[in-house]
Amino acid sequence: MSQNDAFHMLTAGLRVRRPASSTGMAAQRGKKSSMFTLDTTTADTDSSQEDVAALRKRHRIHVRGSDVPAPVTSFAQLGKPAAGPAASSGLLQALTEFFKEPSPIQMQAIPALLSNRDVVGVAPTGSGKTLAFAVPMMQLLQAPKEEGFRCCILAPTRELAAQIKRELDLLNTHLHLKISLLTKARAASGSLTSSKKHGWWPGCPKMIPVCPKVLLKLTWCMRARPDILVATPMRLVHALQHKLVDLSAVRWLVVDEADRLFENGFEQQIDEVIAACSHKKRRIALFSATMPERVETLAQTVLHDYVRIVVGAANAANQDVEQELKFVGSEEGKMTAIRQMLQTGLQPPVLIFVQSKSRAQQLFEELVYENVNVDVIHADRTQQQRDEVVKRFREGQVWVLICTDLMGRGVDFKAVNVVINYDFPPNATEYIHRVGRTGRAGHRGRAVTFFTVDDRPMLRNIANVVKASGSEVPEWMLKLKKTEKQRSRQIERAPVSSNPNVQAADKKTKAKRAQKASDAGAAPPKKGKHRSTTRGSTKGASA
Ligand SMILES: Nc1ncnc2c1ncn2[C@@H]1O[C@H](COP(=O)(O)OP(=O)(O)OP(=O)(O)O)[C@@H](O)[C@H]1O
């Protein structure tokens, strides 16, 4: 199956095809149309409600809300702003260069956002939600303006924020909007007040020293007036509290992984950001692959007359991921199972999820000892280390990446072949996001989830998700007793008890080796023991 065909399946029936030469582009230049409207000269204007309904049905698009605009079936249908064709044609040029045709979430979310509506968009992992908000945002912004941030995009982790910025940069090739990524170095209150530290300000043309005089300098830099801000809530709130950022011009606030950001300790920060986006024409868009009812109910308090879009089944795992639940007996059994998988050949890149930072570090030490080409990422690693690890994994220099749920959401490593849940996911939502790191944009993927007797209370939940997405699970798992909500919450928070099979005597040696490997960019000594994931033994490892 070609990649395009697979993406077609993933995106619920959309046929991806190359645009017919330059037809759209050339034809659109010079045409006039009203500002921020869709050019619906094809199916949409003429089509009846039934045609629109049939189109949505074909692509498994479910909508709720008043006056929901019809889906677009091609990027060429994007409108041309009255102010001039430059922005629109520039965006189209970038789109058709890189993406060809919209996925179902893009088909429906783009016109909804372009008609200035609040939107809740729920679609499977890897189905192109970033573009679903990035395209209309850039279309609406048209060209750089000296007004300050007009669009603000929030993401839960720095890695995801950086990835969104990269995707925006791709679309921005011909638009020249000013896009800023707010990072720790730029916004942490500590670095802003300490004379010892240095930092960057987004949009600032040169490095500026961050010292007590920084406010003045930042004010000067703010004159660069970027159009789009991409940030994590924590950094942004710091910057807001230090009055380094002004969000009063923000018309569009996008919250990616919205369900994550509307709970788990982020609520207050989100509230502060929303309050700071005080423009009376402010619109809000929330996107995620999962949207539990309680979160949507909470989110409704900040939404106005919103359009709700769900592609496929809500809160479901990606059907392009072949999923397996593997009984490993006990904690010790996990290490044995990993060894077996390594010996029988695991095609890299592989992502391994564990429950905590300490577990990640311990497993890293174990696998370095096993001579696996492995690295680890978690919140205790420095920003620089995290960037470096992500870069090396993307480039295929690291074949196995151990991570915590830090990497569970949104991060797009295109060719991840296998996701291993070494530790059982805390709940079905995190399971869906974790396994969604594979099987993206038309690629097939595989996910193996280890479970022990201790994981039994949560097994039924996850087994249901696996079954609903088309993979097989034994009947007995589905018949397990339902775990009470309160008990589930307790289990979610409980740490996994023992270390990943680290023998006390070996501990020191393993830690030493791991440190060495880490210092050397995670390159363990060559032993060539395993077929696929050990350094020097797999040909043509891709990433
Ligand atoms: N229309 C398209 N055609 C082909 N590829 C696309 C299209 N839209 C997006 N992609 C690619 O699909 C991949 C997944 O997109 P994206 O990261 O936006 O997924 P997502 O739905 O946000 O996933 P998650 O829920 O995991 O965050 C990216 O590599 C992106 O470049």
The ligand as an SDF file (V2000), in Angstrom:
LIG
                    3D

 31 33  0  0  0  0  0  0  0  0999 V2000
   -3.0340   17.0270    4.3810 N   0  0  0  0  0  0  0  0  0  0  0  0
   -1.9590   16.3400    4.6670 C   0  0  0  0  0  0  0  0  0  0  0  0
   -1.4040   15.4990    3.7710 N   0  0  0  0  0  0  0  0  0  0  0  0
   -0.2960   14.7580    4.0880 C   0  0  0  0  0  0  0  0  0  0  0  0
    0.3310   14.8180    5.3010 N   0  0  0  0  0  0  0  0  0  0  0  0
   -0.1900   15.6380    6.2300 C   0  0  0  0  0  0  0  0  0  0  0  0
   -1.3490   16.4410    5.9560 C   0  0  0  0  0  0  0  0  0  0  0  0
   -1.6150   17.1590    7.0710 N   0  0  0  0  0  0  0  0  0  0  0  0
   -0.6700   16.8360    7.9790 C   0  0  0  0  0  0  0  0  0  0  0  0
    0.1850   15.9390    7.4840 N   0  0  0  0  0  0  0  0  0  0  0  0
    1.3340   15.3180    8.1920 C   0  0  0  0  0  0  0  0  0  0  0  0
    0.8050   14.3560    9.0900 O   0  0  0  0  0  0  0  0  0  0  0  0
    1.6410   14.2510   10.2460 C   0  0  0  0  0  0  0  0  0  0  0  0
    0.7950   14.3010   11.5030 C   0  0  0  0  0  0  0  0  0  0  0  0
    0.2290   15.5860   11.6390 O   0  0  0  0  0  0  0  0  0  0  0  0
   -0.0150   16.2560   13.0520 P   0  0  0  0  0  0  0  0  0  0  0  0
    1.2200   16.1990   13.8740 O   0  0  0  0  0  0  0  0  0  0  0  0
   -0.6460   17.5570   12.8170 O   0  0  0  0  0  0  0  0  0  0  0  0
   -1.0580   15.2040   13.6630 O   0  0  0  0  0  0  0  0  0  0  0  0
   -2.0420   15.3860   14.8590 P   0  0  0  0  0  0  0  0  0  0  0  0
   -3.3870   15.0430   14.3610 O   0  0  0  0  0  0  0  0  0  0  0  0
   -1.8570   16.7200   15.4970 O   0  0  0  0  0  0  0  0  0  0  0  0
   -1.5480   14.2300   15.8350 O   0  0  0  0  0  0  0  0  0  0  0  0
   -1.5040   14.1850   17.4450 P   0  0  0  0  0  0  0  0  0  0  0  0
   -2.9130   13.9940   17.8990 O   0  0  0  0  0  0  0  0  0  0  0  0
   -0.6580   13.0140   17.7530 O   0  0  0  0  0  0  0  0  0  0  0  0
   -0.9380   15.4780   17.9140 O   0  0  0  0  0  0  0  0  0  0  0  0
    2.6450   15.3920   10.1640 C   0  0  0  0  0  0  0  0  0  0  0  0
    3.8800   14.8450    9.7780 O   0  0  0  0  0  0  0  0  0  0  0  0
    2.0850   16.3000    9.0920 C   0  0  0  0  0  0  0  0  0  0  0  0
    3.1030   16.9870    8.4040 O   0  0  0  0  0  0  0  0  0  0  0  0
  1  2  1  0
  2  3  1  0
  2  7  2  0
  3  4  2  0
  4  5  1  0
  5  6  2  0
  6  7  1  0
  6 10  1  0
  7  8  1  0
  8  9  2  0
  9 10  1  0
 10 11  1  0
 11 12  1  0
 11 30  1  0
 12 13  1  0
 13 14  1  0
 13 28  1  0
 14 15  1  0
 15 16  1  0
 16 17  2  0
 16 18  1  0
 16 19  1  0
 19 20  1  0
 20 21  2  0
 20 22  1  0
 20 23  1  0
 23 24  1  0
 24 25  2  0
 24 26  1  0
 24 27  1  0
 28 29  1  0
 28 30  1  0
 30 31  1  0
M  END
$$$$
